[in-house]
Amino acid sequence: MLAYIHVVWCLRLADFMGKSALVDNDLIQRLHRDDFAWSYLWNIDSMPLLWVHQSLAILASICMCVGLLTRFVIPLVWFMTLMVCHRMTGFLFGLDQVVMMLAMYLMLAPAGSVMSLDARLSKRITSSGKATSLMRWLFPPASPSSMVTVATRLIQIHLCIIYLFGGIAKLRGEMWWDGTAMWFSAVAYEYQSVDLTWIGRFPIIGAILAHMTVFWETFYCALVWQRWSRFPILGMAVAVHGGIAMFLGMITFGLMMIVANLAFIEPEWIDRLVERYGKRPVG
């Protein structure tokens, strides 16, 4: 997904970051003058240099995807993407933020220890008997790690914060109280990929969906930790974000939010599911 968003930015690279950008570097720096944001791209508007930067970011993203040298490429692609995000203030949306959040926490964990090229290299190095401490760090084995727990927990807590503040924000809106929010979402033609205006003939359905969404989003942070309510809450997450993907056209955002929610799925459950079909995780 990181490679995808960099490719999308490349489609209008001159408009986003070139000399004729829709928002120039001076304005971006003024917008950030009261916070800690910074980007070396504030000082670059040369198209050749911008193309080199984006090409390197896409290459690093592909390496991250296949799990090659993940200890280096994950921090690299996260940093390069962050620089673009700080340069493109005003052009970003939820997908960019969610992907950045997940990549940030993946830097802490040995993300290349299973189902990756790093995992294959780790096996070869271990079997050769020439593994040094540096090699074991660069190509981590598939073994229990405290940093996996830390990274997973941080993703979970971050998700809870996102949903809690999203729910509180909705509670401040009159449309979510009177149940008309779903109607206004259905008639927003900017995002509409499927005609949902029929929901206006059944206002009770729209009201129920609106109130269910507010309840789920507000209390996600409490109910997702309980075993008895975890799967209904995660099922609701799949329904909400799947609906956003299918009906509002935000396929990539909906997909990545579902992926983020998988942080609450216990690895033992995944192991049992894989073993049920006669396969075992790589590594």
N, C-alpha and C positions, 0 to 999 in steps of 0.2 A: 504493500500500500504506500510505503514511503517512495518507492520508485515511481509509482503511479502519480502521486501528487506533484512530484518534481517534473514529470513529463507534462502534466496539465499546465503547470506554470510556464513551461517552455513554449507552449502554444501561443502565448501572448507575452513573451519575455520582455520585449521592448516596451510594451504598455505598462508592465508591472515594475520593471527596474531600470529601464534604459534612460537615455537623455530626455526622451519625450514621454516619460512615465506619467500616468494619470495623477499620481501623487509623488511629487519630487522629494529628493533627499532632505532638503532644508525643512520642508513641512513635517516630514517624518521625525526628524530630530527634535523639532519644537513640540510635537505631540508627546515625545518621550522624555522631555526635559525634567519632569518631576518624578520619574521612576528610575529603576536601575537597568533598564533595557539598553542594549548597545549592539551594534552590528558593524562589521567591517564593510558590509555592502553599502553603508551610508556614504562611503568614499569611493565607490566604484559605479560607474555608469557606462563603461566601455563594453560594447556588445560581445567582442571576442572573449574578454575576461569573464563575462557573465555566462557565456556558453561553456567555457572551460569549467567554471564552478559547478554549473548544473550537470554537466557530463560526469564529473567526479562524484557528485552526490548520487546520481542514478547508478553509477557503477558500484559505489559503496553499498547502496540499498540492495542491489542484486546480490552482492556478496553476503549481506546480512540475511537475505531471504534463503539462500542455499546453505547458510551456516559455514561460511569460510572466513577464518580469522575473526571470529565474532568478538573476541576481546578488544580488538582494535576498531573494527568497522562499525560496531554499534555506537560507541561514543563519537566516532567521526561523523557518521551520518546524522546522529542526533544534533550535534553542534552545528553542522552545515545547514540543517533544516531550521534550527533555531535562528540562525543568522538571517535566513530568508524570511522567516516569520516576523522578525523585528523590522525588516525592511518593508514588508508588505502589510503593515498595520492597516486595517480597514478592508482588506480583501480576503481575510481568513474566515473560516466557519468551523463548525463543530468537528468535522473530520480531522482537520489539521491539528486541533488541540488534543483530541483523543489519541491520535497516533503518536504525537510528541510525548504525551503522558506515559504511554505504554513503553516507548523506546527508552525513556529516561529510567524507568525502573528495571528494564531488561539489562541495562548496563551493569547493575549490581549483581546479577545472577550469572552463573555459567550457562548462558543460553545455548551455547553450541555443544552441550554435552550429550544430547540425544538427537536423532533424526537430522543429521547435518553432515557436511563434509568434515568438519572438525572432529566429529565422533569417529568417523572412519580413520582419520589420521591418528587420533588418540589410541585406537586399538592397535594400529601398526606400530606406533612408538612403544607402547606398553609391551607388546609381544617381542619386540626387538631387544628389550632389556637396556635400552639406551636413554630412558626417560630421565631427564634432569628436573629439578624443581621448576625451572623456567618453562620447560616443555609441558610439564603437568599443569602449570597455570595457563599457558597459552591454549592447550588442548585438554580441557578438564574432563576427567572421567565421569561416567554416569553413576555417581554415588550421592548419598544424602549430603545436603549442604545447608548450613544455616543461612547463607545468603539467598538461597532459593526461597526459604521461608520469609525472610525480610522483604524481598522483592514482591512476593505474592501478597503479603499482608499490606504492603504500601499501596498496591493496585486496588485491593479490596477497600481500604480506608478511603482512598481517593474517590472511588466510585460512590461510596456512601455519602461523601461530602457533595459531590456533583448532584446526586439525586435529591439530597436534603434541601439544598439551596434552590434547586429547580422546583421542588414542591412548594417551598415557602414563597417563591416568586409567583407561582400560579395562584396561591391562596390570596395574594394581594390583588388579583385581577377579577373584576366583576364577572367576566364571561365564564370563568371556571366555576363560580358559585351558582350562576343561573343556568349552567349547562349548555350555553350556546357556543362554547369554544370549539367544539367539534364541527359545528356548522361553518364557522368562519375559516377553519382549516380546510374544509371540503371545498369551499368556493375560492380559495387562494389559487388562482390559475397559474401563478408564477411557479408553484411547486407541483400542481396537480398532474399526475400521470394517469389516473383513472377517474372517471366521472363519479363523484360521490355526492352530487347535489341531491340525490334521492333521499338522503338522510334528513333533509328539511321536511319531508312529509311524515317523518316519525321522530318528533322532537324528544320523545322519551328515551329512544335509543341513544341519541346524541348526549342527553343529560347523564345517562347511566355510564357511558364510556368516559365522559369528562370527569365525573366524580370518582370512578374507579382509577383513572389515571392519576388524579391528585392524591388519592389515598395511597396508591402503590408507591408513587415517587416520594411522598413525604415520609412514609414509614418503612421504606426499603432499608434504611440504615439500621433499623431495629430487628426487622423480621428476617432478613437474609442470613443472620447468624444462627437462627434457631433451626434445628434439623427438621422439625415438623412443618415449618413454613418455608424452608429454603427453596425447594423445588417449585412450589406454586409461585413464589416471588420471581424466580428465574424464568419460569414459564411465561409469566406476565411480561418480563423484560423482552423475551423473544417475540411475544405478540405485539408489544408496543413498537419495538424497533423494526420488527419485520413489517409492520403496517406502515411505518414511516418510509421504509425502503420501497415497498410495493405501490403505495398509494400516493405518496408525496414526492416520489422521484429521487429521494436522497438515499440511493442504494448503498453507496460506499460508507456513509455515516452510519446507517442502520446496521450494516454488516460489522463494522468495527466495534460498535457498542455491544453487539451480541458476543463478539470475540472477547471483549473486556470482561463481560459477565462470566465467562468460562473460568475466571480466576477463582470463583467460588465452588467449582466442581472439584471434588477430592481426587487426587491422582490414583488412589486405590480403586475408585469407581471406574476410572478410565482403563486401568489395568484389567479389571474384571471384564469390561466391555470388549477389550481387544482380545483377551484370552477366549472369550465366548465364541469368537469367530476364528479361533485357531491360529492367531498371530500374537506376537509379543513386540513390545516397543523396541526400536533399534537402540542398541547400546546397553 
